[in-house]
Amino acid sequence: MGESPPPDRKEFVGRVGTFFVLVGIGLMVFFILSESAKVPTLSYFCWGTVLLTCGLIGKIKAAFKPKPKEKKEEKKK
């Protein structure tokens, strides 16, 4: 049978980053709802901020592709 290609690390980091961003947004929404209910839960805000930051860092790292390195032979020509 055909073998599946090895998983791409950048794709995995991008998907985990997306997950963290979505969970972080959800926690921020919960914080806003708890604030409007006059029972603010600061842990929602803190964890939402942490997950949003980690998720955005992961998405940014996955978005940029490294520049291909030139071989020494190509530089001489």
C-alpha positions, 0 to 999 in steps of 0.5 A: 500500500502507499505510505503517507508522507511524513508530517510537516512540522510547520503545518502542525505548528500552524494548526496548533496556533489556530487552535490556541487563537480560537480558544483564546478568543473564546476565553476572552468572550467568556471574560466579557460575559462574566464582566457584564454579569457583574462577576468578573473572572480574571482567570479567563482574561489571563488564560485568553491573553496567554493562549492568544499570544502563543497562538499568534506566535505559532501562526506567524512562525508557520507563515514565514518560509525560510529562504533557500540557502545558496550553494557555494558553487552557485555563488562562484558562477 
